[in-house]
Amino acid sequence: MSISDLIDTKPLDLVTQFVNQQDWFLHQTKLNQLIADVPGRWGQHQLCVEWFESEETLDVVCILDIKFDNIQLSEVTTLTSLLNQDLWLGHFVACERTNIIKLRHKLMLRGAGGASPEQIEDVIEIVLGEAEQAFPTIYQVLNGPYAARDIVNFGMIQSHGHA
């Protein structure tokens, strides 16, 4: 298979290949949408990927394994806004209707002739990595004694190595 064959492959096929390599449980909910159950360090997240053919856009969403109460909405909105300031890719969204927090990114592929396996791998790994990194901060705000403004600067510090 040549590089041009890989780029011509449909983005959802590349997502399926990547998810299967990770041995994550995968199910297809709609023709152009896949959902994978992703075991994380802090919970069982969901990776939702949807291909929009007309826009040639891949919507990549990680739904975090945590819910908030309606009374926490204001604090969660503040938290997601603060978290978004330091993200390299994507943005956090607090969904008021479902009380979930998700990290979303759109990969624009119009005119690119498709996606490469490396692009798919990078986007998924970055989105999942950022969600995992933010999870302890989100947990502390929702379940601990901390306010978003008090903890967000400490929670998103990149650590290297182990203590």
C-alpha positions in Angstrom: 0.0 0.0 0.0 1.5 3.4 -1.0 1.3 6.6 0.9 -1.3 8.0 -1.6 -3.5 4.9 -0.9 -3.4 5.6 2.8 -4.3 9.3 2.3 -7.2 8.3 0.0 -8.5 6.0 2.7 -11.6 7.3 4.4 -10.9 9.0 7.7 -13.3 6.8 9.7 -11.5 3.7 8.3 -8.2 5.1 9.6 -9.9 5.8 13.0 -11.2 2.2 13.0 -7.7 0.9 12.3 -6.1 3.0 15.1 -8.8 2.1 17.6 -8.4 -1.6 16.8 -4.7 -1.4 17.3 -5.3 0.0 20.8 -7.7 -2.9 21.5 -10.5 -0.5 22.5 -14.1 -1.5 22.2 -15.6 0.1 19.1 -19.2 0.5 17.9 -20.7 2.4 15.1 -23.8 4.4 16.0 -24.5 6.0 12.6 -23.1 5.6 9.1 -20.5 8.3 9.6 -19.9 8.0 13.4 -17.8 5.8 15.6 -17.7 5.5 19.4 -14.8 3.8 21.2 -14.7 3.1 24.9 -11.2 4.2 26.0 -9.7 3.1 29.3 -8.0 6.1 30.9 -6.0 6.5 34.0 -8.9 8.2 35.7 -11.9 6.5 34.2 -13.5 5.0 31.2 -13.9 7.8 28.6 -15.7 7.7 25.3 -14.0 8.7 22.0 -16.7 9.9 19.5 -15.5 10.5 16.0 -17.8 11.7 13.2 -17.1 12.4 9.6 -18.9 15.2 7.8 -18.5 14.4 4.1 -19.9 17.7 2.8 -17.5 19.8 4.9 -14.7 17.2 4.7 -14.3 17.6 8.5 -13.6 15.0 11.2 -15.2 15.8 14.6 -13.1 14.2 17.4 -14.7 14.3 20.9 -13.6 12.8 24.2 -16.4 12.5 26.7 -14.9 12.5 30.2 -16.0 9.9 32.7 -17.4 12.5 35.1 -20.7 14.3 35.4 -21.7 17.5 37.2 -24.9 18.6 38.8 -26.9 21.6 37.5 -26.0 23.6 40.6 -22.3 23.2 39.6 -22.9 24.5 36.0 -21.5 28.0 36.7 -18.3 26.7 38.3 -17.9 24.1 35.5 -18.3 26.8 32.9 -15.6 28.8 34.6 -13.4 25.8 34.8 -13.7 24.8 31.1 -13.0 28.4 30.1 -9.8 28.5 32.2 -8.7 25.0 31.0 -9.2 26.1 27.4 -6.7 28.9 27.8 -3.8 26.5 27.9 -4.9 23.8 25.4 -2.8 23.1 22.4 -5.6 21.6 20.4 -9.4 21.5 20.9 -11.6 23.0 23.6 -13.5 21.8 26.6 -17.3 22.1 26.6 -19.7 21.7 29.5 -22.9 20.3 28.1 -25.8 21.6 30.2 -28.3 19.2 28.6 -26.4 16.0 29.5 -24.2 17.3 32.4 -21.1 16.0 30.8 -17.7 17.6 30.0 -16.1 16.8 26.7 -13.0 17.9 24.8 -13.7 18.6 21.1 -11.6 19.2 18.1 -12.4 19.5 14.4 -9.9 18.3 11.9 -10.4 20.1 8.6 -9.4 18.0 5.6 -11.0 20.0 2.7 -8.6 19.9 -0.2 -6.2 17.6 1.5 -7.4 14.5 -0.3 -8.1 12.7 3.0 -6.2 12.1 6.2 -3.0 10.2 6.9 -2.8 7.6 9.6 -0.3 9.8 11.4 -2.8 12.7 11.5 -5.5 10.5 12.9 -3.2 9.0 15.5 -1.9 12.5 16.5 -5.3 14.1 16.9 -6.7 11.2 18.9 -3.7 10.9 21.1 -3.6 14.7 21.8 -7.3 15.0 22.5 -7.2 12.0 24.9 -4.0 13.2 26.5 -5.3 16.6 27.2 -8.5 15.1 28.6 -6.5 12.8 30.9 -4.3 15.7 32.0 -7.3 17.9 32.9 -9.3 15.1 34.6 -7.8 15.4 38.2 -8.4 19.2 38.1 -12.0 18.7 37.0 -12.5 16.0 39.6 -11.2 18.3 42.4 -13.5 21.1 41.4 -16.6 18.9 41.2 -15.9 16.7 44.3 -13.3 18.5 46.4 -13.1 21.8 48.3 -11.5 23.7 45.4 -12.9 26.5 43.2 -11.9 26.5 39.5 -9.9 29.7 39.8 -7.9 28.3 42.8 -6.8 25.0 41.3 -6.6 25.3 37.5 -3.1 26.8 37.4 -1.7 23.9 39.5 -3.7 21.1 37.9 -2.5 21.6 34.4 1.2 21.7 35.1 3.1 19.2 33.0 5.0 16.8 35.2 8.0 14.8 34.0 9.0 11.6 35.7 7.6 10.1 38.9 8.1 10.9 42.5 
